[in-house]
Amino acid sequence: MTRHTPYMRRASSGHIWLSASVILVLTVAAVVADRTGTLATVRMGMHNLLSPGRLMVLAVSSAELRSQDSRPDRRSHANAASSDVTDLQNALLENELQRRQLVIENARLQNELRRRQEQAAVGAFDMVPLVNFFTVKANILSHSGLSGNVRELIVDAGRKSHIKPSDLLVEGPGVLLDQGQQQGVDAGQRVVNGMAVVGRVTETSQWVALVQPVSHEKFSAAIQLVKNSPQGAAFGAEGLLMGIGDGRCRVSGIPYTESVSVGDEVFSADINGISGPRLYYGKVVRAEFSAGGEWDVHVEPAADYRKLSQVAVVQPSVNRSRHRLSSGQASRGVPR
């Protein structure tokens, strides 16, 4: 049995008082720290020290949230700007279409006024035209000029008829017809398919003729646009149609003050310099302003000679009944 000596009892009692003192000091320190807020700071520091990745996770999450919040704003601003541009473009297009419609309507009214004034002229009566136009049918012998086989046939036939080859042959590129001077075919005459212009005669011999297509670089003709509107067709600007060599034509000489639109019809202004039936050239497929203050107009020809086997040559003739009619009117006292 162990006996506690006085020294041991004193040591044990000292330990107890030391422990109680430490506990009391710690308790007082905790109470003071809690009231001053120091305990929360120490607790947070210890927590962050023990969890070093927590701050990084919080920072990344916060950045992602800010990025997601800002994306809808940028999208909404971009969508609003795109919508404004589209609305402006639509408004400009609508204004341009309205302007063209007003120009077309003005042209129609001017033509109607001119027609009514002519009808109301004093002493007006129907006049028989001096010049009539008729057509001569012709077959296409070649789409690419005078071939060797056709040349031999013509020369052989001419030799039998005692005709010089120079009076029978035509040279150069173009469409070769089986009608020539014997049928009244002459240089400059228009060649058509129906009312659509195929080209013009450039060279003739007694039996054949050479035709220059409308898309050829050297082809040109006076034309006038016809504009279609809900109120009907109306004559528009006049210009010069020229071939550009790629199966299309362009029109020059139309000032920017005139109205030109894609889809306008292109008709002849005259035939060989003579007013006559309106022959058809095609439709406007492109119309843009050029730097020279004119329209740059491209036309798709109505007739493709490469797909044809037969055409007609338009020829003018003096109306022989004009003299008889004029003589009869003079005998009745009708002014000539």
LUMBALO-398499 format. One record per residue (C-alpha): residue number from 1; x, y, z. Coordinates in steps of 0.25 Angstrom, whole numbers. Example, Ala and Ser with C-alpha at 12.3 -4.5 7.8 and 13.67 -1.06 7.14 Angstrom:
BEGIN
<site><seq>1</seq><x>49</x><y>-18</y><z>31</z></site>
<site><seq>2</seq><x>55</x><y>-4</y><z>29</z></site>
//
This chain:
BEGIN
<site><seq>1</seq><x>0</x><y>0</y><z>0</z></site>
<site><seq>2</seq><x>6</x><y>13</y><z>-4</z></site>
<site><seq>3</seq><x>7</x><y>24</y><z>6</z></site>
<site><seq>4</seq><x>6</x><y>38</y><z>2</z></site>
<site><seq>5</seq><x>17</x><y>46</y><z>8</z></site>
<site><seq>6</seq><x>15</x><y>61</y><z>11</z></site>
<site><seq>7</seq><x>24</x><y>65</y><z>0</z></site>
<site><seq>8</seq><x>16</x><y>57</y><z>-10</z></site>
<site><seq>9</seq><x>3</x><y>63</y><z>-5</z></site>
<site><seq>10</seq><x>9</x><y>77</y><z>-7</z></site>
<site><seq>11</seq><x>13</x><y>74</y><z>-21</z></site>
<site><seq>12</seq><x>-1</x><y>69</y><z>-25</z></site>
<site><seq>13</seq><x>-8</x><y>80</y><z>-19</z></site>
<site><seq>14</seq><x>2</x><y>90</y><z>-27</z></site>
<site><seq>15</seq><x>-2</x><y>83</y><z>-40</z></site>
<site><seq>16</seq><x>-16</x><y>84</y><z>-38</z></site>
<site><seq>17</seq><x>-15</x><y>99</y><z>-35</z></site>
<site><seq>18</seq><x>-7</x><y>101</y><z>-47</z></site>
<site><seq>19</seq><x>-16</x><y>94</y><z>-56</z></site>
<site><seq>20</seq><x>-28</x><y>102</y><z>-50</z></site>
<site><seq>21</seq><x>-20</x><y>115</y><z>-52</z></site>
<site><seq>22</seq><x>-17</x><y>111</y><z>-67</z></site>
<site><seq>23</seq><x>-32</x><y>108</y><z>-69</z></site>
<site><seq>24</seq><x>-37</x><y>121</y><z>-63</z></site>
<site><seq>25</seq><x>-27</x><y>129</y><z>-71</z></site>
<site><seq>26</seq><x>-32</x><y>122</y><z>-84</z></site>
<site><seq>27</seq><x>-46</x><y>124</y><z>-80</z></site>
<site><seq>28</seq><x>-44</x><y>139</y><z>-77</z></site>
<site><seq>29</seq><x>-36</x><y>140</y><z>-90</z></site>
<site><seq>30</seq><x>-47</x><y>133</y><z>-98</z></site>
<site><seq>31</seq><x>-58</x><y>142</y><z>-92</z></site>
<site><seq>32</seq><x>-50</x><y>155</y><z>-95</z></site>
<site><seq>33</seq><x>-47</x><y>150</y><z>-109</z></site>
<site><seq>34</seq><x>-61</x><y>147</y><z>-112</z></site>
<site><seq>35</seq><x>-66</x><y>161</y><z>-108</z></site>
<site><seq>36</seq><x>-55</x><y>168</y><z>-116</z></site>
<site><seq>37</seq><x>-57</x><y>159</y><z>-129</z></site>
<site><seq>38</seq><x>-43</x><y>154</y><z>-128</z></site>
<site><seq>39</seq><x>-48</x><y>140</y><z>-126</z></site>
<site><seq>40</seq><x>-55</x><y>140</y><z>-140</z></site>
<site><seq>41</seq><x>-43</x><y>145</y><z>-147</z></site>
<site><seq>42</seq><x>-34</x><y>135</y><z>-141</z></site>
<site><seq>43</seq><x>-44</x><y>124</y><z>-144</z></site>
<site><seq>44</seq><x>-45</x><y>129</y><z>-159</z></site>
<site><seq>45</seq><x>-30</x><y>129</y><z>-160</z></site>
<site><seq>46</seq><x>-29</x><y>115</y><z>-155</z></site>
<site><seq>47</seq><x>-40</x><y>110</y><z>-164</z></site>
<site><seq>48</seq><x>-33</x><y>117</y><z>-176</z></site>
<site><seq>49</seq><x>-20</x><y>111</y><z>-172</z></site>
<site><seq>50</seq><x>-25</x><y>97</y><z>-171</z></site>
<site><seq>51</seq><x>-33</x><y>99</y><z>-185</z></site>
<site><seq>52</seq><x>-23</x><y>106</y><z>-195</z></site>
<site><seq>53</seq><x>-31</x><y>102</y><z>-207</z></site>
<site><seq>54</seq><x>-44</x><y>108</y><z>-202</z></site>
<site><seq>55</seq><x>-40</x><y>122</y><z>-206</z></site>
<site><seq>56</seq><x>-36</x><y>118</y><z>-220</z></site>
<site><seq>57</seq><x>-49</x><y>111</y><z>-222</z></site>
<site><seq>58</seq><x>-57</x><y>123</y><z>-217</z></site>
<site><seq>59</seq><x>-49</x><y>132</y><z>-226</z></site>
<site><seq>60</seq><x>-52</x><y>124</y><z>-239</z></site>
<site><seq>61</seq><x>-66</x><y>122</y><z>-236</z></site>
<site><seq>62</seq><x>-68</x><y>137</y><z>-234</z></site>
<site><seq>63</seq><x>-61</x><y>140</y><z>-247</z></site>
<site><seq>64</seq><x>-70</x><y>130</y><z>-255</z></site>
<site><seq>65</seq><x>-83</x><y>136</y><z>-249</z></site>
<site><seq>66</seq><x>-78</x><y>150</y><z>-253</z></site>
<site><seq>67</seq><x>-75</x><y>145</y><z>-267</z></site>
<site><seq>68</seq><x>-89</x><y>138</y><z>-268</z></site>
<site><seq>69</seq><x>-96</x><y>151</y><z>-263</z></site>
<site><seq>70</seq><x>-89</x><y>159</y><z>-274</z></site>
<site><seq>71</seq><x>-91</x><y>150</y><z>-286</z></site>
<site><seq>72</seq><x>-106</x><y>153</y><z>-287</z></site>
<site><seq>73</seq><x>-103</x><y>168</y><z>-287</z></site>
<site><seq>74</seq><x>-93</x><y>167</y><z>-299</z></site>
<site><seq>75</seq><x>-103</x><y>158</y><z>-307</z></site>
<site><seq>76</seq><x>-114</x><y>168</y><z>-304</z></site>
<site><seq>77</seq><x>-106</x><y>180</y><z>-309</z></site>
<site><seq>78</seq><x>-101</x><y>172</y><z>-321</z></site>
<site><seq>79</seq><x>-115</x><y>168</y><z>-325</z></site>
<site><seq>80</seq><x>-120</x><y>182</y><z>-323</z></site>
<site><seq>81</seq><x>-110</x><y>188</y><z>-332</z></site>
<site><seq>82</seq><x>-112</x><y>177</y><z>-343</z></site>
<site><seq>83</seq><x>-127</x><y>180</y><z>-342</z></site>
<site><seq>84</seq><x>-125</x><y>195</y><z>-344</z></site>
<site><seq>85</seq><x>-116</x><y>193</y><z>-357</z></site>
<site><seq>86</seq><x>-127</x><y>183</y><z>-363</z></site>
<site><seq>87</seq><x>-138</x><y>193</y><z>-360</z></site>
<site><seq>88</seq><x>-130</x><y>205</y><z>-367</z></site>
<site><seq>89</seq><x>-126</x><y>196</y><z>-379</z></site>
<site><seq>90</seq><x>-141</x><y>192</y><z>-381</z></site>
<site><seq>91</seq><x>-145</x><y>207</y><z>-379</z></site>
<site><seq>92</seq><x>-135</x><y>211</y><z>-390</z></site>
<site><seq>93</seq><x>-140</x><y>200</y><z>-399</z></site>
<site><seq>94</seq><x>-154</x><y>204</y><z>-397</z></site>
<site><seq>95</seq><x>-151</x><y>219</y><z>-400</z></site>
<site><seq>96</seq><x>-144</x><y>215</y><z>-413</z></site>
<site><seq>97</seq><x>-155</x><y>206</y><z>-418</z></site>
<site><seq>98</seq><x>-165</x><y>217</y><z>-415</z></site>
<site><seq>99</seq><x>-156</x><y>227</y><z>-423</z></site>
<site><seq>100</seq><x>-156</x><y>218</y><z>-435</z></site>
<site><seq>101</seq><x>-171</x><y>216</y><z>-435</z></site>
<site><seq>102</seq><x>-173</x><y>231</y><z>-434</z></site>
<site><seq>103</seq><x>-164</x><y>233</y><z>-446</z></site>
<site><seq>104</seq><x>-171</x><y>222</y><z>-454</z></site>
<site><seq>105</seq><x>-184</x><y>228</y><z>-451</z></site>
<site><seq>106</seq><x>-180</x><y>241</y><z>-456</z></site>
<site><seq>107</seq><x>-175</x><y>236</y><z>-469</z></site>
<site><seq>108</seq><x>-188</x><y>229</y><z>-471</z></site>
<site><seq>109</seq><x>-196</x><y>241</y><z>-468</z></site>
<site><seq>110</seq><x>-187</x><y>249</y><z>-478</z></site>
<site><seq>111</seq><x>-189</x><y>239</y><z>-489</z></site>
<site><seq>112</seq><x>-204</x><y>239</y><z>-487</z></site>
<site><seq>113</seq><x>-205</x><y>254</y><z>-487</z></site>
<site><seq>114</seq><x>-197</x><y>254</y><z>-500</z></site>
<site><seq>115</seq><x>-206</x><y>244</y><z>-506</z></site>
<site><seq>116</seq><x>-219</x><y>252</y><z>-503</z></site>
<site><seq>117</seq><x>-213</x><y>265</y><z>-508</z></site>
<site><seq>118</seq><x>-210</x><y>258</y><z>-521</z></site>
<site><seq>119</seq><x>-224</x><y>252</y><z>-522</z></site>
<site><seq>120</seq><x>-230</x><y>266</y><z>-520</z></site>
<site><seq>121</seq><x>-222</x><y>273</y><z>-531</z></site>
<site><seq>122</seq><x>-230</x><y>280</y><z>-541</z></site>
<site><seq>123</seq><x>-232</x><y>274</y><z>-554</z></site>
<site><seq>124</seq><x>-225</x><y>261</y><z>-550</z></site>
<site><seq>125</seq><x>-228</x><y>249</y><z>-559</z></site>
<site><seq>126</seq><x>-222</x><y>235</y><z>-560</z></site>
<site><seq>127</seq><x>-209</x><y>235</y><z>-569</z></site>
<site><seq>128</seq><x>-204</x><y>223</y><z>-577</z></site>
<site><seq>129</seq><x>-189</x><y>221</y><z>-573</z></site>
<site><seq>130</seq><x>-179</x><y>224</y><z>-584</z></site>
<site><seq>131</seq><x>-170</x><y>212</y><z>-580</z></site>
<site><seq>132</seq><x>-175</x><y>198</y><z>-577</z></site>
<site><seq>133</seq><x>-167</x><y>186</y><z>-572</z></site>
<site><seq>134</seq><x>-168</x><y>172</y><z>-576</z></site>
<site><seq>135</seq><x>-159</x><y>159</y><z>-573</z></site>
<site><seq>136</seq><x>-152</x><y>149</y><z>-582</z></site>
<site><seq>137</seq><x>-150</x><y>136</y><z>-576</z></site>
<site><seq>138</seq><x>-136</x><y>130</y><z>-576</z></site>
<site><seq>139</seq><x>-130</x><y>117</y><z>-571</z></site>
<site><seq>140</seq><x>-117</x><y>117</y><z>-563</z></site>
<site><seq>141</seq><x>-106</x><y>109</y><z>-571</z></site>
<site><seq>142</seq><x>-95</x><y>111</y><z>-560</z></site>
<site><seq>143</seq><x>-94</x><y>117</y><z>-546</z></site>
<site><seq>144</seq><x>-80</x><y>120</y><z>-548</z></site>
<site><seq>145</seq><x>-78</x><y>127</y><z>-561</z></site>
<site><seq>146</seq><x>-75</x><y>120</y><z>-575</z></site>
<site><seq>147</seq><x>-70</x><y>106</y><z>-573</z></site>
<site><seq>148</seq><x>-61</x><y>99</y><z>-583</z></site>
<site><seq>149</seq><x>-72</x><y>90</y><z>-588</z></site>
<site><seq>150</seq><x>-82</x><y>101</y><z>-590</z></site>
<site><seq>151</seq><x>-71</x><y>109</y><z>-597</z></site>
<site><seq>152</seq><x>-69</x><y>98</y><z>-607</z></site>
<site><seq>153</seq><x>-83</x><y>96</y><z>-610</z></site>
<site><seq>154</seq><x>-85</x><y>111</y><z>-613</z></site>
<site><seq>155</seq><x>-73</x><y>112</y><z>-622</z></site>
<site><seq>156</seq><x>-77</x><y>100</y><z>-630</z></site>
<site><seq>157</seq><x>-91</x><y>105</y><z>-632</z></site>
<site><seq>158</seq><x>-86</x><y>118</y><z>-636</z></site>
<site><seq>159</seq><x>-76</x><y>113</y><z>-646</z></site>
<site><seq>160</seq><x>-87</x><y>105</y><z>-653</z></site>
<site><seq>161</seq><x>-95</x><y>118</y><z>-653</z></site>
<site><seq>162</seq><x>-83</x><y>126</y><z>-658</z></site>
<site><seq>163</seq><x>-82</x><y>135</y><z>-645</z></site>
<site><seq>164</seq><x>-69</x><y>139</y><z>-639</z></site>
<site><seq>165</seq><x>-66</x><y>133</y><z>-625</z></site>
<site><seq>166</seq><x>-64</x><y>148</y><z>-620</z></site>
<site><seq>167</seq><x>-79</x><y>150</y><z>-623</z></site>
<site><seq>168</seq><x>-84</x><y>138</y><z>-615</z></site>
<site><seq>169</seq><x>-75</x><y>137</y><z>-603</z></site>
<site><seq>170</seq><x>-75</x><y>145</y><z>-589</z></site>
<site><seq>171</seq><x>-64</x><y>145</y><z>-579</z></site>
<site><seq>172</seq><x>-64</x><y>146</y><z>-564</z></site>
<site><seq>173</seq><x>-70</x><y>141</y><z>-552</z></site>
<site><seq>174</seq><x>-85</x><y>141</y><z>-549</z></site>
<site><seq>175</seq><x>-97</x><y>134</y><z>-554</z></site>
<site><seq>176</seq><x>-98</x><y>129</y><z>-568</z></site>
<site><seq>177</seq><x>-112</x><y>130</y><z>-575</z></site>
<site><seq>178</seq><x>-117</x><y>124</y><z>-588</z></site>
<site><seq>179</seq><x>-123</x><y>137</y><z>-593</z></site>
<site><seq>180</seq><x>-115</x><y>148</y><z>-600</z></site>
<site><seq>181</seq><x>-116</x><y>160</y><z>-609</z></site>
<site><seq>182</seq><x>-125</x><y>153</y><z>-619</z></site>
<site><seq>183</seq><x>-136</x><y>153</y><z>-608</z></site>
<site><seq>184</seq><x>-133</x><y>168</y><z>-604</z></site>
<site><seq>185</seq><x>-124</x><y>165</y><z>-592</z></site>
<site><seq>186</seq><x>-115</x><y>176</y><z>-589</z></site>
<site><seq>187</seq><x>-105</x><y>180</y><z>-579</z></site>
<site><seq>188</seq><x>-111</x><y>187</y><z>-566</z></site>
<site><seq>189</seq><x>-124</x><y>179</y><z>-567</z></site>
<site><seq>190</seq><x>-129</x><y>173</y><z>-554</z></site>
<site><seq>191</seq><x>-130</x><y>158</y><z>-553</z></site>
<site><seq>192</seq><x>-141</x><y>153</y><z>-543</z></site>
<site><seq>193</seq><x>-147</x><y>141</y><z>-537</z></site>
<site><seq>194</seq><x>-162</x><y>145</y><z>-536</z></site>
<site><seq>195</seq><x>-160</x><y>159</y><z>-531</z></site>
<site><seq>196</seq><x>-148</x><y>157</y><z>-523</z></site>
<site><seq>197</seq><x>-135</x><y>162</y><z>-529</z></site>
<site><seq>198</seq><x>-124</x><y>152</y><z>-532</z></site>
<site><seq>199</seq><x>-114</x><y>161</y><z>-539</z></site>
<site><seq>200</seq><x>-112</x><y>170</y><z>-552</z></site>
<site><seq>201</seq><x>-107</x><y>166</y><z>-566</z></site>
<site><seq>202</seq><x>-92</x><y>171</y><z>-567</z></site>
<site><seq>203</seq><x>-89</x><y>165</y><z>-581</z></site>
<site><seq>204</seq><x>-96</x><y>159</y><z>-593</z></site>
<site><seq>205</seq><x>-94</x><y>152</y><z>-606</z></site>
<site><seq>206</seq><x>-104</x><y>148</y><z>-616</z></site>
<site><seq>207</seq><x>-108</x><y>135</y><z>-609</z></site>
<site><seq>208</seq><x>-104</x><y>136</y><z>-594</z></site>
<site><seq>209</seq><x>-103</x><y>147</y><z>-583</z></site>
<site><seq>210</seq><x>-94</x><y>148</y><z>-571</z></site>
<site><seq>211</seq><x>-101</x><y>152</y><z>-557</z></site>
<site><seq>212</seq><x>-94</x><y>159</y><z>-545</z></site>
<site><seq>213</seq><x>-101</x><y>154</y><z>-532</z></site>
<site><seq>214</seq><x>-106</x><y>165</y><z>-522</z></site>
<site><seq>215</seq><x>-96</x><y>160</y><z>-512</z></site>
<site><seq>216</seq><x>-84</x><y>163</y><z>-522</z></site>
<site><seq>217</seq><x>-74</x><y>173</y><z>-517</z></site>
<site><seq>218</seq><x>-77</x><y>182</y><z>-530</z></site>
<site><seq>219</seq><x>-92</x><y>181</y><z>-529</z></site>
<site><seq>220</seq><x>-100</x><y>194</y><z>-526</z></site>
<site><seq>221</seq><x>-114</x><y>199</y><z>-527</z></site>
<site><seq>222</seq><x>-123</x><y>210</y><z>-522</z></site>
<site><seq>223</seq><x>-132</x><y>205</y><z>-511</z></site>
<site><seq>224</seq><x>-143</x><y>210</y><z>-502</z></site>
<site><seq>225</seq><x>-147</x><y>204</y><z>-488</z></site>
<site><seq>226</seq><x>-161</x><y>200</y><z>-485</z></site>
<site><seq>227</seq><x>-165</x><y>200</y><z>-470</z></site>
<site><seq>228</seq><x>-176</x><y>191</y><z>-465</z></site>
<site><seq>229</seq><x>-184</x><y>196</y><z>-453</z></site>
<site><seq>230</seq><x>-198</x><y>193</y><z>-447</z></site>
<site><seq>231</seq><x>-203</x><y>204</y><z>-456</z></site>
<site><seq>232</seq><x>-198</x><y>198</y><z>-468</z></site>
<site><seq>233</seq><x>-186</x><y>199</y><z>-477</z></site>
<site><seq>234</seq><x>-179</x><y>212</y><z>-480</z></site>
<site><seq>235</seq><x>-168</x><y>216</y><z>-489</z></site>
<site><seq>236</seq><x>-155</x><y>220</y><z>-481</z></site>
<site><seq>237</seq><x>-141</x><y>225</y><z>-484</z></site>
<site><seq>238</seq><x>-134</x><y>223</y><z>-498</z></site>
<site><seq>239</seq><x>-120</x><y>218</y><z>-499</z></site>
<site><seq>240</seq><x>-110</x><y>211</y><z>-508</z></site>
<site><seq>241</seq><x>-109</x><y>196</y><z>-507</z></site>
<site><seq>242</seq><x>-96</x><y>189</y><z>-509</z></site>
<site><seq>243</seq><x>-91</x><y>175</y><z>-509</z></site>
<site><seq>244</seq><x>-80</x><y>171</y><z>-498</z></site>
<site><seq>245</seq><x>-76</x><y>158</y><z>-504</z></site>
<site><seq>246</seq><x>-80</x><y>148</y><z>-493</z></site>
<site><seq>247</seq><x>-95</x><y>145</y><z>-497</z></site>
<site><seq>248</seq><x>-100</x><y>158</y><z>-491</z></site>
<site><seq>249</seq><x>-101</x><y>173</y><z>-495</z></site>
<site><seq>250</seq><x>-100</x><y>186</y><z>-488</z></site>
<site><seq>251</seq><x>-107</x><y>200</y><z>-490</z></site>
<site><seq>252</seq><x>-100</x><y>213</y><z>-489</z></site>
<site><seq>253</seq><x>-104</x><y>227</y><z>-490</z></site>
<site><seq>254</seq><x>-115</x><y>227</y><z>-479</z></site>
<site><seq>255</seq><x>-113</x><y>238</y><z>-469</z></site>
<site><seq>256</seq><x>-114</x><y>235</y><z>-454</z></site>
<site><seq>257</seq><x>-127</x><y>245</y><z>-454</z></site>
<site><seq>258</seq><x>-134</x><y>234</y><z>-461</z></site>
<site><seq>259</seq><x>-141</x><y>222</y><z>-455</z></site>
<site><seq>260</seq><x>-136</x><y>208</y><z>-458</z></site>
<site><seq>261</seq><x>-139</x><y>195</y><z>-451</z></site>
<site><seq>262</seq><x>-136</x><y>181</y><z>-452</z></site>
<site><seq>263</seq><x>-147</x><y>174</y><z>-461</z></site>
<site><seq>264</seq><x>-149</x><y>186</y><z>-470</z></site>
<site><seq>265</seq><x>-152</x><y>182</y><z>-484</z></site>
<site><seq>266</seq><x>-143</x><y>187</y><z>-495</z></site>
<site><seq>267</seq><x>-149</x><y>190</y><z>-509</z></site>
<site><seq>268</seq><x>-143</x><y>196</y><z>-522</z></site>
<site><seq>269</seq><x>-144</x><y>211</y><z>-523</z></site>
<site><seq>270</seq><x>-144</x><y>210</y><z>-538</z></site>
<site><seq>271</seq><x>-140</x><y>200</y><z>-549</z></site>
<site><seq>272</seq><x>-128</x><y>204</y><z>-558</z></site>
<site><seq>273</seq><x>-131</x><y>219</y><z>-553</z></site>
<site><seq>274</seq><x>-146</x><y>218</y><z>-557</z></site>
<site><seq>275</seq><x>-157</x><y>218</y><z>-547</z></site>
<site><seq>276</seq><x>-165</x><y>205</y><z>-548</z></site>
<site><seq>277</seq><x>-170</x><y>193</y><z>-541</z></site>
<site><seq>278</seq><x>-163</x><y>191</y><z>-527</z></site>
<site><seq>279</seq><x>-154</x><y>180</y><z>-528</z></site>
<site><seq>280</seq><x>-150</x><y>173</y><z>-515</z></site>
<site><seq>281</seq><x>-136</x><y>171</y><z>-509</z></site>
<site><seq>282</seq><x>-138</x><y>166</y><z>-495</z></site>
<site><seq>283</seq><x>-138</x><y>169</y><z>-481</z></site>
<site><seq>284</seq><x>-130</x><y>177</y><z>-471</z></site>
<site><seq>285</seq><x>-123</x><y>168</y><z>-462</z></site>
<site><seq>286</seq><x>-114</x><y>178</y><z>-455</z></site>
<site><seq>287</seq><x>-115</x><y>193</y><z>-453</z></site>
<site><seq>288</seq><x>-104</x><y>201</y><z>-445</z></site>
<site><seq>289</seq><x>-99</x><y>215</y><z>-444</z></site>
<site><seq>290</seq><x>-86</x><y>217</y><z>-451</z></site>
<site><seq>291</seq><x>-75</x><y>227</y><z>-447</z></site>
<site><seq>292</seq><x>-78</x><y>235</y><z>-460</z></site>
<site><seq>293</seq><x>-92</x><y>239</y><z>-455</z></site>
<site><seq>294</seq><x>-99</x><y>229</y><z>-464</z></site>
<site><seq>295</seq><x>-106</x><y>216</y><z>-462</z></site>
<site><seq>296</seq><x>-98</x><y>203</y><z>-464</z></site>
<site><seq>297</seq><x>-109</x><y>194</y><z>-470</z></site>
<site><seq>298</seq><x>-107</x><y>180</y><z>-474</z></site>
<site><seq>299</seq><x>-117</x><y>172</y><z>-483</z></site>
<site><seq>300</seq><x>-120</x><y>158</y><z>-485</z></site>
<site><seq>301</seq><x>-123</x><y>156</y><z>-500</z></site>
<site><seq>302</seq><x>-137</x><y>150</y><z>-503</z></site>
<site><seq>303</seq><x>-132</x><y>141</y><z>-514</z></site>
<site><seq>304</seq><x>-120</x><y>131</y><z>-514</z></site>
<site><seq>305</seq><x>-116</x><y>129</y><z>-529</z></site>
<site><seq>306</seq><x>-108</x><y>116</y><z>-525</z></site>
<site><seq>307</seq><x>-122</x><y>109</y><z>-522</z></site>
<site><seq>308</seq><x>-128</x><y>114</y><z>-535</z></site>
<site><seq>309</seq><x>-129</x><y>108</y><z>-549</z></site>
<site><seq>310</seq><x>-138</x><y>118</y><z>-556</z></site>
<site><seq>311</seq><x>-140</x><y>133</y><z>-554</z></site>
<site><seq>312</seq><x>-146</x><y>145</y><z>-562</z></site>
<site><seq>313</seq><x>-139</x><y>157</y><z>-568</z></site>
<site><seq>314</seq><x>-147</x><y>170</y><z>-566</z></site>
<site><seq>315</seq><x>-147</x><y>179</y><z>-578</z></site>
<site><seq>316</seq><x>-153</x><y>193</y><z>-581</z></site>
<site><seq>317</seq><x>-161</x><y>196</y><z>-593</z></site>
<site><seq>318</seq><x>-168</x><y>209</y><z>-598</z></site>
<site><seq>319</seq><x>-184</x><y>208</y><z>-597</z></site>
<site><seq>320</seq><x>-188</x><y>208</y><z>-612</z></site>
<site><seq>321</seq><x>-203</x><y>211</y><z>-607</z></site>
<site><seq>322</seq><x>-198</x><y>224</y><z>-601</z></site>
<site><seq>323</seq><x>-198</x><y>231</y><z>-615</z></site>
<site><seq>324</seq><x>-212</x><y>226</y><z>-619</z></site>
<site><seq>325</seq><x>-217</x><y>230</y><z>-605</z></site>
<site><seq>326</seq><x>-211</x><y>244</y><z>-605</z></site>
<site><seq>327</seq><x>-216</x><y>246</y><z>-619</z></site>
<site><seq>328</seq><x>-230</x><y>243</y><z>-615</z></site>
<site><seq>329</seq><x>-230</x><y>252</y><z>-603</z></site>
<site><seq>330</seq><x>-225</x><y>263</y><z>-611</z></site>
<site><seq>331</seq><x>-236</x><y>262</y><z>-621</z></site>
<site><seq>332</seq><x>-246</x><y>262</y><z>-610</z></site>
<site><seq>333</seq><x>-239</x><y>275</y><z>-604</z></site>
<site><seq>334</seq><x>-233</x><y>268</y><z>-592</z></site>
<site><seq>335</seq><x>-220</x><y>275</y><z>-587</z></site>
<site><seq>336</seq><x>-208</x><y>267</y><z>-590</z></site>
//
